[in-house]
Amino acid sequence: MLLETKSLTKAYTPGVTAVTNLSLAIDEGEIVCLLGPSGCGKTTLLRMIAGLVQPDSGSVWFEGAEVTAVPPHQREFGMMFQDFALFPHKNVAANIAFGLEMHGWSRERAAARVAEMLALVELEGFGQRDIAQLSGGEQQRVALARALAPGPRLLMLDEPLGALDRALRERLMLDLRRILQRVGVTAVYVTHDQTEAFAVADRVVVMNAGRTEQIAAPQELFARPATPFVARFLGFHNLLDGVVVESGIAATKIGRLPFDGEGEIGTAVTLLIRPESVQLAMNNEQLTTGSPSSFILHPSSFITGLSFRGRYTQVLLACNGVPLMAELPDFPRWRVGDEVAVAVTGTQVVEARNRVPSEERGS
C-alpha cells in the first residue's frame, strides 16, 4: 500500500472529536473519495494526511515510512481546493509554473512542463490568458494542471468541483477521472456529492461523525449499503424495522417481507426496500410481480404524494400508517388519496441487532 492512516484522532474542542480512531489504507494509483455530510470529518482527515493539521493521536504513513511529523512542504503532496486559489495577477502559464519555480525548475524545463499540462487538461493555447478571462470550468482545469505539474506523489482534492454549477460538474467529473487515471497519480478526493464520488472514485469511504461507515467500490456501495446511515445518505428512504420469523422472512408493521442477507430467527433487523422494487395496483389481483419471493403488503395503503421526476414518477405512500416511497416508470393514473394495493419484490438487511424475545416477535 502507498498511504496508511493508523487510528487518527482529532478534536478541535474538548469532548467533541472531528475524527475518531480512523484507519485507512490506499494502494498506489487508487482514487479514493471521502464521502459524507458537512461536519463528518472528511476535510479534517484530508488535512491530517497533508500535514496541515496535526492529529491528537494516531499516525500517517507513506511508502512504509511515518510522515506524521513531516512538514507539509516536505511531503511532496499536491493539493487542490474548492476555490481553486489561483493567482489573479498571473496568467494561466504563470499559475501552472508557480509550483515548479518553488521546486527550482529551470525556465526552459518549466515551460515544457506547462505546455504538457495544458495539453493534458485540454487548454492548449490558453497559456497567456488572464485568469479573469476564464470560465469556472477552465479555472478548475488550470488549478488541476498546477497541482499536477510538479509530479506529486499523492494528490489531495478538497471539493474541487464544489464551486461549479451542477451542469458543469456533471461534464467535468468524468474528465477529472480520465485525467487522474492518465497521469496515474494516487488521489484522495473529498466530496459531499455521491454522484461525484461514484463517477470519480475507485473506492468510496463513507464517513459519519468522524468515523468510517463503509468502504467499498461505488457499485458495491450502491448495491449493498452496509448501515442505515449509508442507505439514507445514498438517498434510500424505505428503511423498516422488523424481526426475523423464519429463514429469509421478517415480520414488520406492513406485513411479512422476504429479505436478502443474514439473520437468525428472532434477530431484530433493519430492512431496505428499494423504491423500484415496490409495485402498485388498484387491487391485489392486478399485482403481477412475477417472483415467488414477492409479498403483497398490508391492504390499507394510500397515496400521499406524486412527483414527476422525468425518467420516473415518485409515489409517496402510507402503508398501514408507515411511509413508503415507490418509483414508477410512467406517470400513474391515480391521485393523492387513492387506495392502492402494494407488493414488494424483495428487501435487503442493512443492520442486524439483538435477538428479540419470542413473546415480542409478532407475526
Residue, then its C-alpha position, 0 to 999 in steps of 0.5 A: m500500500l502507498l498511504e496508511t492512516k493508523s487510528l487518527t484522532k482529532a478534536y478541535t474542542p474538548g469532548v467533541t472529536a472531528v475524527t475518531n480512531l480512523s484507519l485507512a489504507i490506499d494502494e498506489g494509483e487508487i482514487v479514493c473519495l471521502l464521502g459524507p455530510s458537512g461536519c463528518g470529518k472528511t476535510t479534517l482527515l484530508r488535512m491530517i494526511a497533508g500535514l496541515v493539521q496535526p492529529d491528537s493521536g494516531s499516525v500517517w504513513f507513506e511508502g512504509a515510512e511515518v510522515t506524521a511529523v513531516p512538514p507539509h512542504q516536505r511531503e511532496f503532496g499536491m493539493m487542490f481546493q474548492d476555490f481553486a486559489l489561483f493567482p489573479h495577477k498571473n496568467v494561466a502559464a504563470n499559475i501552472a509554473f508557480g509550483l515548479e519555480m518553488h521546486g527550482w525548475s529551470r525556465e526552459r524545463a518549466a515551460a515544457r512542463v506547462a505546455e504538457m499540462l495544458a495539453l493534458v487538461e485540454l487548454e492548449g493555447f490558453g497559456q497567456r490568458d488572464i485568469a479573469q478571462l476564464s470560465g469556472g470550468e477552465q479555472q478548475r482545469v488550470a488549478l488541476a494542471r498546477a497541482l499536477a505539474p510538479g509530479p506529486r506523489l499523492l494528490m489531495l482534492d478538497e471539493p474541487l468541483g464544489a464551486l461549479d454549477r451542477a451542469l458543469r460538474e456533471r461534464l467535468m467529473l468524468d474528465l477529472r477521472r480520465i485525467l487522474q487515471r492518465v497521469g496515474v497519480t494516487a488521489v484522495y478526493v473529498t466530496h459531499d456529492q455521491t454522484e461525484a464520488f461514484a463517477v470519480a472514485d475507485r473506492v468510496v469511504v463513507m464517513n459519519a461523525g468522524r468515523t468510517e461507515q463503509i468502504a467499498a467500490p461505488q457499485e458495491l456501495f450502491a448495491r449493498p449499503a452496509t448501515p442505515f446511515v449509508a442507505r439514507f445518505l445514498g438517498f434510500h428512504n424505505l428503511l423498516d424495522g422488523v424481526v426475523v420469523e423464519s429463514g429469509i422472512a421478517a415480520t414488520k408493521i406492513g406485513r411479512l417481507p422476504f429479505d436478502g442477507e443474514g439473520e437468525i430467527g428472532t434477530a431484530v433487523t433493519l430492512l431496505i426496500r428499494p423504491e423500484s422494487v415496490q409495485l402498485a395496483m388498484n387491487n391485489e389481483q392486478l399485482t403481477t410481480g412475477s417472483p415467488s419471493s414477492f409479498i403483497l403488503h398490508p391492504s390499507s395503503f394510500i397515496t400521499g404524494l406524486s412527483f414527476r421526476g422525468r425518467y420516473t414518477q415518485v409515489l409517496l405512500a402510507c402503508n398501514g400508517v408507515p411511509l413508503m416511497a415507490e418509483l414508477p416508470d410512467f406517470p400513474r393514473w391515480r391521485v393523492g388519496d387513492e387506495v392502492a394495493v402494494a407488493v414488494t419484490g424483495t428487501q435487503v438487511v442493512e443492520a442486524r441487532n439483538r435477538v428479540p424475545s419470542e413473546e415480542r416477535g409478532s407475526 
